[in-house]
Amino acid sequence: MKRSKKQVLKFIHTADLHLGSTFHGHAQYDDKTAQLLSNATYRAFKKIIELCIHEDVDFLLISGDIYDSQDKNIKAQLNFSQGLRQLDENGIRCFIVHGNHDPVSSWSKKVKLPESTIRFSCTEPEVHSYYSPNGKHLANIVGMSFETELVFANLSKYYPEKEKDWPFTIGLLHCNVGSIEGHDQYAPCNINDLKRCGYDYWALGHIHKPGVINEARPLVAYSGNPQGRDMGETGPRGCFLVTIDRSGSIKRKFIDTSSILWDKIQIDTGEIESLEDLDCLIREELSDLSYRQKKDIICRIELVGNNRIYDEIIDEDAIIEFTKNLNEEPVSSKNRVLVDKITNNTRPVIDREEVKERNDIVSDICTIVDEIPHSSEMLEQIKETVDDLYKNPKLRHLLQYPDDDELLSLISQAESFLLSRMVGGSP
């Protein structure tokens, strides 16, 4: 794509490629799907390379975790070096900092990268300048890599402040800003640490969900990973295409580079009357999802609502059979839509308010369930009751201790099961 005359600088910001990442759960899918999963991170990286060339960018920024592990995966190394050679052949530079999954100490010296690729030092921040083909100084990129996997120091404090004669300045860093939950506290810092430097853009890595944490200068962004790898990484995944015009204005555009989308959907079963109805309803929802996303999808389904077939689908084996049937007979011939798991959070068709008016053990159950969310003491008692199960040495690696919301959901499901057995639903 030919560059606009108004565009002074153009680059792509990516991170957390995790080339060679192992996808869990291959065993439940057929060989074709397992192969798609195995190659997904490589396909995402290839899309980024093609995007760089198509958009005629000045350079590519990679904010750490190029590889998924420190085992020097040969396929991952070859794919990476080949992609950078393509950029070099098209006059596009690449600037890299290393993160916790690909620290400098783990890199193979036998991986040959083009001279146009810059890998930042792990001893102190370095400043590299970018010049246009006609020799104009357009940008400074400042970066520092992880020397080892475990870096808990605030690396941003070592970054120099922007000098008056510097052009557009970019900070390249693998870190956790503001102690974002769900990620290890590697190179922790806060937004004020980054603002101190006076840079124009911070290209961050480590947090896998794409997002901008500061819009005004400096624009601080996590590009996220280019390909989601499990149900914890649902939604679009990709990179940022960033352009700077003559006025210095920064424009960013998120580009989806994933070939497989991980998604979660909720389906209301309130209108169904039979197992056939449920099958048709799920297939309609999956077909609609496939039409909207136009790519291969692996999804998790949550069934909700009050229905008349509760007793038939409460059995876990029935849900497993439903899942198998959906995967064996795809809803789309073009894009694969696979069901990872179906969670049944439905209820029987029972007038719960009427049940609560009864003066018996069933009404007592409903009353207790209503009180639990508002009583920390009752919730703690329940946690103590289930503690032995979740802390059992033989089961600990199979069970994940539920948080409060999950525990309340389990209690609600247990109540529905008891009501269906003790009261019965509508025929």
N, C-alpha and C positions, 0 to 999 in steps of 0.2 A: 504494500500500500504506500503510495507516494506521500511524503511528508508535506503537511501544510506549511506555507511560508510563515505563518504566525508561530509555528512550533519551533522553539529554540532547542529543547532537549526532550528526549523520549527514551524511556527505559521500562523494563519489566522487573518487578519485584516478586521473587518467589522464595520459598523456604520449605524445610521439612519434606524433602522429596522422598526420603526413606526408600531409596531404590533397593530392591531385593527383599522388601518387607514380607514376612510370613503372615498369610491370612489364616486365621483360625477357623475351624469348622469345615475344611475341605471335604471331610469324609462324608458329610450328609448330601453333597452335591455330586452330579455326574462329572465325568472326565472333562467334558467341554467347559463346564462352569468352573471347575478347579483350575483349568488352564487360563481362563479369562481372569480369574483372581490373581494367579501367579504373575501375570504380565501387566496387571493394571497400573502399577507404579511406573513401569517403563513406558507405557503408552502415554501416561500423563506428562512425563518428561519430554517425550518426543513432540507432543502437542505444544509444549512451551517453546521448544527450539523452533518449530515451524512458525509459531506465532511471532517470535522475535524477528525471523526473516521476513515474514509477510508484512509486518508492521514497520520494518526498516528501523528498528530501534538503535540507539547508540550503544547500549550495553545491557547486560543481564546482571541482576543482583541476586545472590543466593545467600540467605541468612542462616546457614547451618543445617546440620542433619541431612546431608546429601545421601548418605547410606543409612541403613537401618541398624547396623551393628558394626562392631569393630573387627569382624572376622575376615575382612578383605575379600568379600564376595567378588569373584572374577567377572561374572556376568554383569554385575552392577558397575564395576570399574570400567569395563569395556564400553557399556552403554553410555556412561557419563563422558568418558574421553571422546567418544565418537560424536556425541552431541556438541561438545565444545569445539571440536574441529570444524563441524558444519558452520558454527557461528564465526569462527576465525576466517573461513573461506569466504564469508559474506561481509567481512569487515566489522564484525560485532564483537566487542570485548565482553569479558565476564569478570566480576569481582565476587570473591567468596570469603566468608568467614566460616570457621568450623564450630560445631556445637557439641553437645554432650554425646550424641551418637556417632559422631565422626571427628573426634578430637585430633589435633595435629599428631599426637603420639601414635595414633592408630593407622595413619595413612601410609600406604605402600610407596616407597621411593621409585618403584618400577612403573607407576602410573604416569605416563607422559601426557602432560597438558600443554596446549599451545602457549606460546610466549605472550599472546594477547590476554591470557587468563591470569588474574592476580589473586593469589592466596595470601590473606593477611596474617601477620605474625601473631604469635601467642605470648610474646614477651612484653609488648606494649602496643598501644594503638598506632597505626600507620596512616599516613595521609597520601592518597594517590590521586593524581590529577587526570582529568579526561579532557583531551583536546579534539576539536572537530577536525575533519580531513583538511580544512584550510588553515589549521593551526590556531584556532580561537580557543581560549581556555573557558570551557563551558561548565565544568563541575569539579568538585573535590569529593572524594569518597573516603570516609574515615572508618576504619574497622579494626577489630581485635578478635582473634580466635581463641577457642578453648584449647589449652595444652593437654588436659586430661579430661576424663568424663565428669569428674566431680569438681565443678567450679562453683563455689558458693560466695565468692567475693563479688562486690558490686563493680563490675568492669567499667560501667559508664562513668564512674568518678575519675577514671584515668584519661578519658577522652578530652582532647584539647578544645578550648573555646574557638569559635569561628573568628578568624581575623578579618579586619576591615576590607582587605583587598581580595578576599576569597570570593569566588563565584558561588553559584547554587551548591549548597553543601549537604551531603547525605551521610547519616550515621548508619552503619551496618552492624547489627548486634543480635546475638542469640541470647535471650534473657526472659525473665518473668517480671513484667511491670505490675506493681501493685499487688503482688502475691495472688495472682489469678488461680482460683481453685482448680484441682484436677490435674495440675502439672507440677513437677518438681521445682523447688526453689533454686534453680540454677541461675547464676549471675543476677540475683534479685536487685531491683531498683524501683524508683518511683518516677512519676511523670515530671516532677521538679528537677530530678537529676538530669533528665533528658533536655528539659527546657534551658537548663544552665548553659549548655554548650552553644546555644544560639543557632543551631542548624536549621535547615529548611524542611528536611524530610528524614524521618527515622524508619529504616527498613528492618523490621524485626522478624525474628523467628523463634520457635519453641512452642508457641500456643497454636494448636492445630485448627482452631476455628477462625476463619477470616473475620477481620474487623478493624475499625479505626477507633483508637482510644483518645485521639486529640485531633480535632478538625483544623483549628487555627494553627498558624505557624508556632512550633514545628508540626507538620502533619505526621502523626505517629501511627503506624499501621502494622498489623500482623497480616501477612498474606494468607496464613493458614497452609495446610498441606494440599498439594494438587490433586490428591486422590484419597478419599475416605477409605479406611481399612476395616471398619467394623461398625456395629450398631451404636458405638459411642461417638461416631463421626458421621452423623447423618447430615443431609442437606448438601447444597452445592459446594464444591471444592475447586480451587483454582489458583489464580495469581492476579496481581494488579498490573495494569498497563497505565503508566504515569506519563503525562505530558506537561511541559512547562512552556508557557508562551512568552512573548517579548516583554510583557508587563510583569512577569514573574509569577503569574497565577498558576496554581497547581491543579490539574484535573486528573482524577483517577477513575479507572473503569475496571470493575471486577470481571475477569474472564474465566468461565467454567472450563476446566481441563480434564475433569474426571470422565472415565468411560463407564464406570459403575456407580450408581447412586444408592446409598444406604438410606432407607426411609422408614418412618413409623406412621401408620395410619390407624384411625379409630373408626369403627363401623358400628352404627346403631342398628340393632337387630329387632327393634320394637315392632316392626310390621310383619315379621316372618311367621309362617304357620307350619313349616315343615323343613326337613333337612335339605330338600331340593331347593326350597326358597333361599336357605342360607348359602348354599353353594352358588346359586345364581347371583345373589347379592354381592358376595365376595368377589366373584369373577368380574362383575360390572365395575366394582370399585378399582380392581387391579387393572382392568382394561383402560379405564379413565386415567389412572396414574401413568400408565405406559404412554398413552396419547399425549399427555401434558409434558412429560419429561423427555421423551424421544431418545432414551438410552436404556441400557441394561440396568435392572433394578433388583436389589435384594431388600425385602421389606419385612417388618414385623407388624403383625395385625393385633389390635386389641378389640375384642368384641364387647360391646356395652349394650345397655338397654334391658327392658323387661320383655321376655319372649315366652312363647308357649311350648318351646322344645328344650327348655332348660334341663330337664331330667335326662334328655338324650345326649346332650353335649357337655354335661358336667364331668363326665368320665374323661380322664386325660387321654386314654387310648383313642377315643372318638376324635379328639382334636388332632392327635398325631396322624390319624388316617385322613382327616380332612387336608392336612398339610401335604401329605404325600400325594394325594390325588391332585391337588392344585399344581404341584411341581411336575407331576408326570404328564399332565395335559395343560400345557402353557396357554395363557390367555391371549398371547400375541405371537405372531409368526415372525415379526421383524425384530422387536426388542424383547429380550428375555426378562420375565418378571418372576422372580423366585421368592417363595415365602420362607423366611428364616424360622419364624415361630409364630404361633397363634396363642394369644393369652385370652382366656375366657373370664371376663369380668361382668358377665350378664347376671340377671336376677330372674327368678320365676315370676309369673304374673300372679302376684298376691297383693291384696290391699293391706299394706303394712300398717297404715293408720288404724284400720279396723282391728288388726291383730293386737295392736298396742292397747286397745280398749278391753281386751280379754283379761281376766284375772287368773292367769295361770303362768306356768314356767315359760311359755312361748312369748307372752307379753313382757315377762321379766328380761328375757334375752334381748328384745328390741330396746328396752329402756336402758339396759347396761351398755349396749353398742352405741346408743346416742350420747351417753355420758362420757365415754372413753376419750373422744377428741378434746374434751374440755377439762379433763382431769389428768394432770401430769403424774399424780400418784398412781392412778389406775394403769396408766401407760407403762410406768416403771415396773409395776407388779407383773404385767404381761411380759415385759422384757426379761425379768428375772425368771419367769416360767419357761421361756423358750431358750434361755441362755445355754443350758446344758446341751440342747440339740445343736446349736450353731458352734459351740466350742468343743464338741466331740472330736477327738483327734482323728477318728476314722472318716468323719464327714466334713471337717473344716475346709478341706481343699475343694469340696464340691459345692458348698453352700456359702453364699455371700450374705453377711449380716444385713438385714433390711434397715433402711432409715425409717423415720417416723411415718412418712407418707406411705411407704411400702407396707409397713406393719398395719396401718389403718386399712389399707386396701385388702390385706389378707384377712383381717377381722371381718370386713364387710362381706368378703367371699364366703367365709365360714358361716356367717349369719344366714346368707342366702341358701347355703346348702342345708342348714338345719331347718329353715322355714319350709323348704321344699319337701323335706322328709316328714316334718311334724304337722304341717298344715296342708301341704299340697297346693298345686297351682290350678289354673283354669284348664279344662280339657281342650 
